[in-house]
Amino acid sequence: MLVLERNRSLEIIFTLLSEPIMNTKQFSGVFTALATPMKGGEVAYADLEKLVAHQLDGGINGLVSVGTTGESPTLNKAEHIEVVRATVKAAGGKVPVYAGTGSNSTYEAVALTREAEKAGADGFLVVAPYYNKPSQDGLMQHFGKIAEATEKPIILYSIPSRCGIEISIDVAARLYEKYPHVCCMKAAEGSCEKVAEYVRAIGPDYAVMSGDDSLTLPFMSAGATGVISVASNLVVSPLVEMVRAANANDFAAARATFLKYFPFFRGIFLDPNPVPIKYALKQAGIIESDEVRLPLGQISGEARAILDPLMFELELT
């Protein structure tokens, strides 16, 4: 009996050791939701390299390639994967690169995830299916199929204002229990309560990152460990320092930076994302063109009238 119990104990230990262990501490700091530079209707890969270099120079903690800020809805599949590949190459292993591979088609999301992994992605950002409005059980099955296609970490992305549904805490918890590499939530529900509920219900090893620049600090006070940021396409090192200070419980220092850049956080969403941030990047000389693809249009005069003096005041141009 003792021998059987000892063998059973060894079997359990070997099983645990063979399972991939996610280091959720990697989901801390500032990850940039990269814009995809374009010119003449094509992806501007030279500008993409410049943008990634700007990120590395500012000490960014991670990059997200071809999320919705990267105009994933209007890139074809070949472009999508090539942008991921080019971003991985430009990053040169200095920071992790997560690929946006979400879709409202489970089949497409699985295929994109597999192709992005081949292109070198370190993990994946997967948004809730949009327009279809599946049930929470449908979400569980959808994300489960994606999780079974890779062993690399997956960040779920809950943004009901865009998708029409949110990812419930129950689904996030069940996915994390069944698939430990589904270990992070990009929370863009606009609710500090929801952030606190994620942390309380799922535990401190489950990472939550803000999906809204203007809510980063409030979310971190509720348990988030960082932000997947649009603003950090341009403002890198100040935001990295802000989040580092907040994670060190120096909220006074973090608040000073947060309040300084808060008008910019709001300004880059005066028009649909990523229109204003591309304009700001062009004005700062980081990319050559602020071109976006239809159905997005160029920045409005009203947004320019607010952003131009704001960027001058913040010394961003």
C-alpha positions in Angstrom: 0.0 0.0 0.0 2.8 2.4 0.9 4.5 1.6 -2.4 1.3 2.3 -4.3 0.8 5.6 -2.5 4.4 6.6 -3.2 4.1 5.8 -6.9 0.8 7.7 -7.1 2.5 10.7 -5.4 5.4 10.6 -7.9 2.9 10.3 -10.8 1.1 13.5 -9.6 4.4 15.4 -9.2 5.6 14.3 -12.7 2.2 15.3 -14.2 2.4 18.8 -12.6 6.0 19.2 -13.8 5.0 18.3 -17.3 2.2 20.9 -17.5 3.2 24.4 -18.8 3.3 26.9 -16.0 2.3 30.5 -16.9 4.3 33.3 -15.4 1.5 35.8 -15.0 4.1 38.3 -13.7 4.9 38.9 -17.3 1.6 40.7 -17.6 2.8 43.7 -15.8 3.7 47.2 -17.0 2.8 48.8 -20.3 2.1 46.9 -23.4 1.5 49.0 -26.5 -1.4 48.2 -28.8 0.6 49.1 -31.9 -0.9 51.1 -34.7 -0.1 49.7 -38.2 1.5 52.4 -40.3 0.2 52.6 -43.9 1.0 54.6 -47.0 -0.5 54.4 -50.4 -2.9 51.7 -49.4 -0.1 49.4 -48.2 1.4 48.6 -44.9 4.4 50.9 -44.4 7.0 48.4 -42.9 9.8 50.9 -42.7 7.6 53.1 -40.5 6.6 50.0 -38.5 10.3 49.4 -37.7 10.6 53.0 -36.6 7.6 52.7 -34.4 8.9 49.6 -32.7 12.3 51.2 -32.2 10.5 54.1 -30.5 8.9 51.6 -28.2 12.1 49.9 -27.3 13.9 53.2 -26.7 11.2 54.2 -24.2 11.5 51.0 -22.2 8.2 49.4 -23.2 7.3 46.1 -21.4 5.5 44.4 -24.3 3.9 44.9 -27.7 0.5 43.9 -29.1 0.6 43.5 -32.9 -2.6 43.8 -35.0 -5.1 44.3 -32.4 -8.0 46.6 -33.3 -5.7 49.6 -32.9 -3.6 47.9 -35.6 -6.7 47.9 -37.8 -7.1 44.1 -37.8 -10.6 44.3 -39.3 -9.2 45.7 -42.6 -6.0 43.8 -43.0 -6.2 40.6 -45.0 -4.9 37.4 -43.5 -1.6 37.6 -45.3 -1.0 41.2 -44.2 -2.1 40.3 -40.7 0.5 37.6 -40.3 3.2 39.6 -42.1 2.8 42.5 -39.7 3.1 40.1 -36.8 6.3 38.6 -38.3 7.7 42.1 -39.0 7.0 43.2 -35.5 8.6 40.2 -34.0 11.7 40.8 -36.1 11.8 44.5 -35.2 11.5 43.7 -31.5 14.4 41.3 -31.7 13.5 39.4 -28.6 13.9 42.4 -26.4 10.2 42.4 -25.4 7.4 39.9 -25.9 5.1 40.4 -28.9 1.5 39.3 -28.5 -0.5 38.9 -31.7 -4.2 39.9 -32.0 -5.9 36.8 -33.3 -9.5 37.3 -32.3 -12.4 37.0 -34.6 -16.2 36.4 -34.6 -15.5 33.2 -36.3 -14.0 30.5 -34.1 -12.4 28.8 -37.2 -10.7 32.0 -38.2 -9.5 32.8 -34.7 -7.9 29.3 -34.4 -6.3 29.6 -37.8 -4.9 33.1 -37.1 -3.5 31.9 -33.7 -1.7 29.0 -35.3 -0.3 31.2 -38.1 0.8 33.9 -35.7 2.5 31.4 -33.6 4.5 30.2 -36.6 5.4 33.9 -37.2 7.0 34.1 -33.8 4.3 35.6 -31.5 5.0 35.0 -27.8 1.3 34.9 -27.0 -2.1 36.1 -28.2 -4.8 38.8 -27.5 -8.2 37.4 -28.3 -11.2 39.7 -28.3 -14.8 38.5 -27.5 -16.6 37.6 -30.7 -18.3 40.8 -32.1 -21.8 41.1 -33.7 -22.7 37.4 -33.2 -23.5 38.0 -29.5 -22.9 34.4 -28.4 -24.0 33.1 -25.0 -21.5 32.7 -22.2 -21.5 29.0 -22.9 -20.7 29.8 -26.6 -17.8 32.1 -25.4 -16.5 29.2 -23.2 -16.4 26.9 -26.2 -15.0 29.6 -28.6 -12.1 30.5 -26.3 -11.6 26.8 -25.4 -11.0 25.9 -29.1 -8.4 28.7 -29.3 -6.7 27.6 -26.1 -6.4 24.1 -27.5 -4.6 25.4 -30.6 -1.6 26.7 -28.6 0.3 26.4 -25.3 1.4 30.0 -25.4 -0.3 32.6 -23.1 -3.6 34.1 -24.1 -5.0 37.4 -23.1 -8.8 37.7 -23.2 -10.2 41.0 -24.3 -13.6 42.1 -22.9 -14.9 45.3 -24.5 -18.7 45.3 -24.6 -18.9 48.7 -26.2 -17.4 47.2 -29.4 -18.6 43.6 -29.2 -22.1 43.9 -27.7 -21.2 41.3 -25.0 -18.8 41.1 -22.1 -16.8 38.1 -20.9 -18.2 37.0 -17.6 -16.1 36.4 -14.5 -17.4 32.9 -14.4 -16.2 32.2 -18.0 -12.8 33.8 -17.3 -12.4 31.7 -14.1 -13.5 28.4 -15.8 -11.1 29.0 -18.7 -8.2 29.7 -16.3 -9.0 26.5 -14.4 -9.2 24.4 -17.5 -6.5 26.1 -19.5 -3.9 27.8 -17.2 -2.3 29.6 -20.2 -5.5 31.7 -20.6 -4.2 33.8 -17.8 -4.8 37.4 -18.4 -7.8 39.8 -19.0 -7.6 43.1 -20.9 -10.5 44.8 -19.1 -12.2 47.5 -21.1 -15.6 47.4 -19.5 -15.0 50.8 -17.8 -15.6 49.4 -14.3 -13.2 49.3 -11.4 -15.7 47.0 -9.7 -15.3 44.5 -12.5 -11.5 44.6 -12.1 -11.8 44.0 -8.4 -14.2 41.1 -9.0 -11.8 39.5 -11.4 -9.0 39.6 -8.8 -11.1 38.5 -5.9 -12.9 35.7 -7.8 -10.0 34.2 -9.8 -7.1 35.0 -7.5 -3.9 37.1 -7.4 -2.1 34.9 -10.0 -4.6 35.8 -12.6 -3.5 39.0 -14.3 -5.8 41.9 -15.2 -4.6 44.8 -17.4 -6.5 48.0 -18.2 -7.8 48.4 -21.7 -8.4 52.1 -21.3 -5.6 54.6 -20.9 -7.8 57.1 -19.0 -8.7 54.4 -16.4 -5.2 52.8 -15.9 -4.6 54.3 -12.5 -8.1 53.7 -11.1 -7.9 50.1 -12.4 -4.5 49.6 -10.8 -5.9 50.7 -7.5 -8.4 47.9 -7.8 -5.8 45.2 -8.7 -4.8 45.6 -12.3 -1.0 45.3 -13.0 -0.7 47.5 -16.0 -2.2 48.6 -19.3 -2.5 47.6 -22.9 -2.2 51.2 -24.1 -3.0 53.2 -27.2 -1.3 56.4 -25.8 2.0 54.6 -25.4 2.4 54.4 -29.2 3.7 57.9 -28.7 4.2 58.5 -24.9 6.3 55.6 -23.8 8.7 56.2 -20.9 6.4 58.4 -18.8 3.7 55.7 -18.9 6.2 53.0 -18.2 7.4 54.9 -15.1 3.8 55.7 -14.1 2.8 52.0 -14.0 6.1 51.0 -12.4 5.4 53.6 -9.6 1.8 52.3 -9.1 3.0 48.7 -8.9 5.4 49.9 -6.2 2.5 51.5 -4.3 3.9 55.0 -5.0 0.5 56.3 -6.2 1.5 59.9 -5.5 4.1 59.8 -8.2 1.9 57.7 -10.5 -1.0 60.2 -10.1 1.2 63.2 -11.1 2.0 61.5 -14.4 -1.5 60.3 -14.9 -3.0 63.7 -14.4 -0.4 65.3 -16.7 -1.3 63.1 -19.6 -4.9 62.6 -18.9 -6.1 65.2 -21.5 -4.0 63.3 -24.1 -5.6 60.0 -23.0 -9.0 61.6 -23.8 -7.8 63.4 -26.9 -6.7 60.3 -28.8 -10.3 59.0 -28.6 -12.0 62.1 -29.9 -12.3 60.3 -33.3 -12.5 56.5 -33.7 -9.3 54.7 -32.7 -6.6 54.6 -34.2 -7.3 57.8 -36.3 -6.1 60.3 -33.7 -3.1 58.3 -32.5 -1.9 57.9 -36.0 -2.2 61.7 -36.5 -0.2 62.2 -33.3 2.5 59.8 -34.4 2.8 61.6 -37.8 2.9 65.1 -36.1 5.7 63.7 -33.8 7.7 62.5 -36.9 7.6 58.9 -35.9 5.6 57.7 -38.9 5.4 59.4 -42.3 1.6 59.1 -42.9 -1.5 59.0 -40.7 -3.4 57.0 -43.4 -6.1 54.6 -42.2 -8.2 52.2 -44.2 -11.9 52.7 -45.0 -14.4 52.6 -43.4 -12.2 54.8 -41.1 -11.7 58.3 -42.3 -9.1 61.0 -41.7 -9.0 62.9 -38.4 -11.7 65.6 -38.0 -10.9 69.3 -37.7 -12.4 69.3 -34.2 -10.0 66.7 -33.0 -7.0 68.4 -34.6 -8.0 71.7 -32.9 -7.7 70.0 -29.5 -4.8 67.7 -30.2 -2.4 70.2 -31.8 -2.1 72.6 -28.8 -2.2 69.7 -26.4 0.7 68.0 -28.0 2.6 71.3 -28.1 1.9 71.8 -24.4 3.1 68.3 -23.6 6.2 68.7 -25.8 5.2 65.8 -28.0 5.9 67.5 -31.3 
